[in-house]
């Protein structure tokens, strides 16, 4: 705070929970707000700062800053390990869950690792090639949508690649029609229950009654 930057030097500041770059050029002050503060984002900010310093030194500086804004440099950082790491951090810090213990998050992380070299622009292509059931598809789609909403909000990706993807229709399984008990069957059931209550070895009759009910309900 209060320290002047040397000419051509870009300083990195943490303002609240955000990363900001500041520098001076031709008697003007410039600043660029970047990502939410994380160790990975701090590394990204350092790369952007180096690019700005290089352009300042070579007289290729863009005073509109379009060349240095996060959305312009995002794709160079969208590597598989980065997205998977972000997913693990999001699950742990925002969902209060674990990719090692909770099956849905574990399965999604394994799926993303199986995709190999991918970025946000190819997520939908990889995801739609999966062959799991509609229920599993919808469950993972819901989680991934929430994750990419977060990456979009924190400027880790330029958008949510699954935002417009609709869930799959799940066919309702028809329940088999069960025939009601006949009068004769009800009388037999009541007789067995009454008989079971009046003898000491009722377990045998209760077992036979349960077996009869199972046969009827199948």
C-alpha positions in Angstrom: 0.0 0.0 0.0 1.4 3.4 -1.0 4.4 2.0 -2.8 4.9 3.3 -6.3 5.5 0.8 -9.1 8.7 1.0 -11.0 8.2 1.9 -14.7 7.1 -1.2 -16.6 6.4 -3.2 -13.5 3.0 -4.8 -12.8 2.0 -5.4 -9.1 -0.4 -8.1 -8.0 -2.8 -7.2 -5.2 -5.4 -9.1 -3.2 -8.5 -7.0 -2.7 -11.0 -8.8 -0.5 -11.2 -12.2 -2.2 -10.2 -11.0 -5.7 -6.9 -10.6 -7.5 -6.1 -7.2 -9.1 -3.2 -6.0 -11.2 -1.9 -2.5 -11.1 0.8 -0.6 -13.1 1.7 2.8 -14.6 2.4 3.6 -18.3 3.0 6.9 -19.9 1.9 8.8 -16.8 -1.3 6.9 -16.6 -2.4 4.4 -14.0 -4.0 1.1 -15.0 -5.7 -1.6 -13.1 -7.2 -5.0 -14.1 -9.5 -7.0 -11.9 -9.1 -10.7 -12.3 -10.2 -13.9 -10.6 -11.2 -14.9 -7.2 -8.2 -15.6 -5.1 -6.9 -19.1 -5.1 -3.3 -20.5 -5.5 -4.1 -21.6 -9.1 -5.6 -18.2 -10.0 -2.6 -16.4 -8.5 -0.4 -18.3 -10.9 -2.6 -17.3 -13.8 -2.5 -13.7 -12.6 1.3 -13.8 -12.6 1.3 -15.1 -16.2 -0.9 -12.2 -17.2 1.3 -9.7 -15.4 4.4 -11.0 -17.3 2.6 -10.6 -20.6 1.7 -7.0 -19.8 5.3 -6.2 -18.7 6.5 -7.8 -21.9 4.2 -5.6 -24.0 5.1 -2.5 -22.1 8.8 -3.2 -22.8 8.2 -3.9 -26.5 5.8 -1.0 -27.1 3.0 -3.5 -27.9 0.9 -2.5 -24.9 -2.9 -2.6 -25.4 -4.3 0.4 -23.4 -7.9 -1.0 -23.8 -6.7 -4.0 -21.9 -8.8 -6.4 -24.1 -5.7 -8.5 -24.7 -5.2 -9.1 -21.0 -8.8 -9.6 -19.7 -9.5 -13.1 -18.2 -11.9 -14.2 -20.9 -9.2 -13.6 -23.5 -6.6 -15.8 -21.8 -8.9 -18.4 -20.3 -8.4 -21.1 -22.9 -4.6 -21.3 -22.4 -5.3 -22.5 -18.8 -8.2 -24.8 -19.5 -6.2 -28.0 -19.1 -7.6 -31.2 -17.9 -5.8 -31.3 -14.6 -6.9 -27.7 -13.9 -10.6 -28.4 -14.4 -10.5 -31.6 -12.4 -8.6 -29.8 -9.6 -11.2 -27.0 -9.7 -14.0 -29.6 -9.5 -12.4 -31.2 -6.4 -12.0 -27.8 -4.7 -15.6 -26.8 -5.5 -16.9 -30.1 -4.1 -14.9 -29.8 -0.9 -15.3 -26.1 -0.3 -18.8 -25.3 -1.7 -20.6 -28.6 -1.5 -19.0 -29.8 1.7 -18.6 -33.2 0.2 -15.7 -35.3 -0.9 -14.7 -36.8 -4.3 -13.1 -39.7 -2.4 -16.1 -40.6 -0.2 -19.3 -39.5 -2.0 -20.1 -41.8 -4.9 -21.7 -39.2 -7.3 -18.7 -36.8 -7.1 -16.2 -39.7 -7.2 -17.9 -41.0 -10.4 -17.9 -37.6 -12.1 -14.2 -37.0 -11.2 -13.3 -40.4 -12.6 -15.3 -39.6 -15.7 -13.5 -36.3 -16.3 -10.1 -38.0 -15.8 -11.1 -40.6 -18.3 -11.8 -37.9 -20.9 -8.1 -37.1 -21.0 -7.1 -33.8 -22.7 -10.3 -31.7 -22.7 -11.4 -28.1 -21.9 -14.7 -26.4 -21.3 -15.5 -26.2 -25.1 -15.5 -30.0 -25.4 -17.2 -30.9 -22.2 -20.7 -31.4 -23.8 -19.2 -33.5 -26.6 -17.5 -35.8 -24.1 -20.5 -35.9 -21.7 -23.0 -36.9 -24.4 -20.8 -39.8 -25.5 -21.2 -41.4 -22.1 -23.6 -44.4 -22.1 -25.1 -44.4 -18.6 -28.8 -44.6 -17.8 -31.1 -41.5 -18.1 -31.3 -41.2 -14.3 -27.5 -41.3 -14.0 -27.2 -38.8 -16.9 -29.6 -36.4 -15.2 -28.0 -36.7 -11.8 -24.5 -35.9 -13.2 -25.9 -33.2 -15.5 -27.3 -31.4 -12.5 -24.0 -31.5 -10.6 -21.9 -30.4 -13.6 -24.3 -27.6 -14.4 -23.8 -26.3 -10.8 -20.0 -26.7 -11.1 -19.8 -24.8 -14.4 -22.1 -22.1 -13.1 -19.5 -21.6 -10.4 -16.6 -21.6 -12.9 -18.4 -19.0 -15.0 -19.2 -16.8 -12.0 -15.5 -16.9 -10.9 -14.2 -16.3 -14.4 -12.5 -19.7 -14.6 -14.4 -20.4 -17.8 -16.1 -18.0 -20.3 -19.5 -19.7 -19.8 -21.3 -22.8 -18.8 -21.0 -25.4 -21.6 -24.0 -27.4 -20.3 -26.3 -24.4 -19.6 -28.8 -25.2 -22.4 -28.6 -29.0 -22.1 -31.9 -30.5 -21.1 -32.3 -33.6 -18.9 -33.2 -36.9 -20.5 -36.7 -38.3 -20.2 -37.0 -41.1 -17.7 -39.5 -43.8 -18.6 -41.8 -44.7 -15.7 -41.8 -48.4 -15.0 -45.3 -49.8 -15.0 -46.3 -51.5 -11.8 -47.7 -55.0 -12.3 -51.5 -55.4 -11.8 -52.0 -57.4 -8.6 -55.2 -59.4 -8.2 -57.1 -58.8 -4.9 -57.5 -61.6 -2.4 -60.6 -63.7 -2.9 -63.1 -64.3 0.0 -61.8 -67.8 0.4 -58.2 -66.7 0.6 -59.0 -64.0 3.2 -60.9 -66.6 5.3 -57.9 -68.9 5.1 -55.5 -66.1 6.2 -57.7 -65.2 9.1 -57.9 -68.8 10.2 -54.1 -69.2 10.1 -53.6 -66.0 12.1 -56.2 -67.1 14.7 -54.7 -70.6 14.9 -51.1 -69.1 15.2 -52.2 -67.1 18.3 -53.6 -70.1 20.1 -50.6 -72.4 19.9 -47.2 -72.1 21.3 -45.3 -73.0 18.1 -46.8 -70.2 16.1 -43.6 -69.4 14.3 -44.2 -72.2 11.9 -47.6 -70.9 10.9 -46.4 -67.3 10.7 -43.7 -68.5 8.3 -46.1 -70.4 6.2 -48.5 -67.3 6.2 -45.6 -65.1 5.0 -44.7 -67.5 2.3 -48.4 -67.6 1.1 -48.4 -63.7 1.0 -45.2 -63.6 -1.0 -46.7 -66.1 -3.5 -49.8 -64.0 -3.9 -47.9 -60.7 -4.3 -45.5 -62.0 -7.0 
